[in-house]
Structure formats: C-alpha cells, structure tokens
C-alpha cells in the first residue's frame, strides 16, 4: 500500500511531521520531509515498511514523556492509534526537541500521525492568543449574549451582553463555571443541551425557559462544538437571547450589521468573503471590487485570485496553520491595462451559515514598482541605463566561479573616449551627457554578443565576452566596435570630434583572475591612446616586460 502522488506532494509542503500508516497492519507507508528531518534520530525505526510499534518502542527507550511513565504513555499511544480514531497522544521529548502529536483518519485507508515540535507549538500558541483577542473583540460588538466554554464547563470568553444577563461584569464571569454565575435551572438546561456537542461535533438550537430574579424567562438558546488546534473538540460556543426582547435585539443586530457594512465599505483594504466549496463571492466591499475590476461582473469567484490547483493547496495550508498570511499574487485580467500585484491573507470563516473564506487584500503594485526601481538604480548607471561598476564587478565574480576549471575562452574590453573632456569644457555637460548616452547605444549595437556592457564611470566603459572566440575573433569584434564608435558624433549639427581607444585582454576563462585581466585590458587601452588614439590594442606580455621574464 502507498499514498498517492498528490497526497505525498501535499504532505511535503507541511512544516509539521506527517506519518501515514496502513490501517490494517499499522505499518509506515509514507513520511514527509519534515518528519525525516525532525525525527532524524529515529530514522532506523521510522521508515516505510516498519511497524509503528517499533517507533513506539524506540520512544519508550530513548524518549522522555511529560508524565514520566514511558511504558504507560507508549501503551496509551498504541491503543489510540490502533483504534484509528481521532485522539491526542502523550507528548514526549526526543533529544532537544519537544513534540506534541495526535492521530486522525488519513487519506484513503490510512491513519495519519501529526507531530509538531515545541518551537512550532509556541508559534501556534501565539497565533491562538491573537485569535482569542480577535474573538473577544468580535463577540464584544454583538448585541446578543455570547459565551465560550471549555470541556469542564468553565467560561473562557464572553461578551458584556452575556455578563449583564446575570447582573455581572465580564471579568466576574470569565474563569468560572456556568453554574457559579447562572441560575441552577439554566446551567443544568444548557449542560444537557451541550452534552452531545462534547462527544461529537454538532449544533443545537432550542427554546428554553428558566427563572432569573424570581421572574420566568423564555430564551432562544443556540450552541455548537468548538474545536482545538489538534482538531479534537475543546468546548462549546453558545448564545442566549431573551425572546421577550427579541424585536429590540433584531433592531440592534440590524444596526450593528449596518455599522459593520459601513466600516467595511470605507476600509482602505479590500475585503471579500467567498464560499469555500464553490468559490463564489458572497460579499466584497467597493475597494475589493475596484481592485479586482468586479463592478460589472456577475457572480465572480475567487478563481480570479488563485487557480483551482493553487486554491486547493492554499486552503489546505490555511487549515493546517489556521490562516494564511501575505500571499503575493500577480493579477492581469483582460480589461486591465497593466498587471497588478496584490497581497492577500486567507482565513476560514462561517458566513451566513456556510463555510467560507475571508480575503484581506491590498494593492502592492506601487511598492513592487518602487522596489524594482530601487534595484535598477542600485545595479544600473542612471544616465546610460548600462550596468554600473558594482553590478559589473559582481558579474565578473560570478563568471569567475562558473568558468573555474573549464577551457572556455573569455575577453575583457575597456574603452575610453578620446576628446571627451574637451567636449565638456567647450560645449557643456549637456553635450557630454548626450555623448555618453549615444556611446552606450552604439556599444549595445556593436557589442550585442557581449555577456555584459557597463559604464565604469566618467567616459570609461567595459565589456565582457564569454565563449565568443579567441584572439582572432576578439580582434574582429574590437574592430567592429571601433568602427561604430569612430563614426562622427553630431551634436546640434556639429561634429563633437570624439573618438574611442580600446584595450582588451583575451584569456582562458577557467584559469584566470578577473581583476588581473581587467588591469591588463586597462594597460592595453592606455597603450592604444599612447599610440595615437582612435584604435584598439590587444594586451600581450610585451606590454609589461618587467612582469613577464624568465
């Protein structure tokens, strides 16, 4: 038995350790890369074909369990895994890593073990803390009484409306069992209704009656199961509405909905809610509509943002960590003049009784363009658009590393303009800037086979050729470049009187020092100037007899 390629590919994306077992014989059929890395010490007993019993025996011998009873913990883990039911397993330390883990039904006829190390658990705890703050803020704005309870019937969250029902403050309710703050009849009625919700996931809604302040009350009670990070039921969330004030509550709900809609409509960030199954948007504000060009579109879906393949993958990632932050998307719709860059976050949401996805989306196109512009300014000469000195030197270093040990021929050119200073002095810097720009255009035309063309500074340019020939071919290229640059430069109808001198070095790229070759090309360029300018010179050892002697 083996898992499908799709399952293996999805498991590879998980940052948690995933182990899939054959439900029939409890043998390991697949472990993901995270498990191989995080549980490297146990690789000898955690590989395809081995029974999970061998891994548990390894843990009993080498691991350290939180309750101190390794044998008992291992037996408990084996019993839970053998039953193929959803359950949290005893936590353990293996080496320096502390793991929490649980088992659940896996894809196909498999059992899935999910292990999370302590560092990730802390990260999840912080995320959960943020969620709890968000949940508290969310239920605070609701006009109906809302509470969250754990499995021990302790109220962990509630809003002011729920506390006011019993004449208390929120802090007086949180941390106490419901029976300590509510009348016995009400606490018992709620406990009876919630009992099945703690056994299996579900919802309940009922009209109930109770006595409060010696008055008979009627209320609409609703509750549902609340899941923890591991997927097991951790408690319940419920609401209690006094039916006698139902009309007032409905008016308050409508007002709160209007305020929420108004808030979302005026928000500078795009907000959309799509149905998880169909992808059809159930709600989006005007900012979201303008950002995605949805104003004239009927029943748009979130496939506008993500293809079906990446949508499913993103939803799985979202489910795994609880939310998905800062996903960057390049969007180019047919009616758009140019592509947009969007940053979006996904969160699971229950909306209008359906499983939905909440999209927080912002347009980062300007930031992307600004970053690209900064990168261009850092790497390119502002005047000519050619590579600057820093980028060219980086290119030389990269080529030196790539060519090391090969027989690939290479050549470095250095070019200097003859008469450039006189042009600047007589015709001004505008003429000088034009000449530099025109020179760069001619170099790109004549040296189109070059690996890189750069302006080193002032009127000095350089070119790098890789695998374009040796001395004969490079002399031909130098001649063609010189012919191009020695054509008259006409500024406002007058010849600028500028020519070019070129020096170049030809060498074996696999055994070279690029800085030394650059120095040799510079030496040859000065030799060309000394010989009368407007010509090229190939570097030979004869140019520096003092450096090349027996």
ABEGO torsion letter per residue (X at the ends): XBBBAAAAAAAAABABBBBBBBAAAGBBABBBAAAAAAAAAAAAABBBGBBAAAAAAAAAAABBBAAGBAAAAAAAAAAAAAAGBBBBBBBBBBEABBBBBBBBBBBEBBBBBBBBBAAAAAAAAAAAAAAAAAAAAAAAABABBBBBBBAAGBBABBBAAAAAAAGBBAAAABGBBAAAABBAAAAAAAAAAAAAAAABBBBBBBBBBBBBGGBBBBBBBBBBBBBBAAGBBAEBBBBBBBAAAAAAAAAAAAAAAAAAAAAAAABABBBBBBBAAAGBBABBBAAAAAAAGAAABBGBBAAAABBAAAAAAAAAAAAAAGBBBGBBBBBBBAABABBBBBBBBBBBBBBGGBBBBBBBBBBAAAAAAAAAAAAAAAABBAAAGBBBAAAAAAAAAAAAAAABGBABBBBBBBBBBBGAAAAAAAAEAAAAAAAAAAAAAAAAAAAAABABBBBAEEABBBBBBBGAEBAAAAAAAAAAAAAAAABBBBBGGBBAGBBBBBBBBBBBAABBBAAAAAAAAAAAAAAAAAAGEGBBBBBBAAABAAABBX
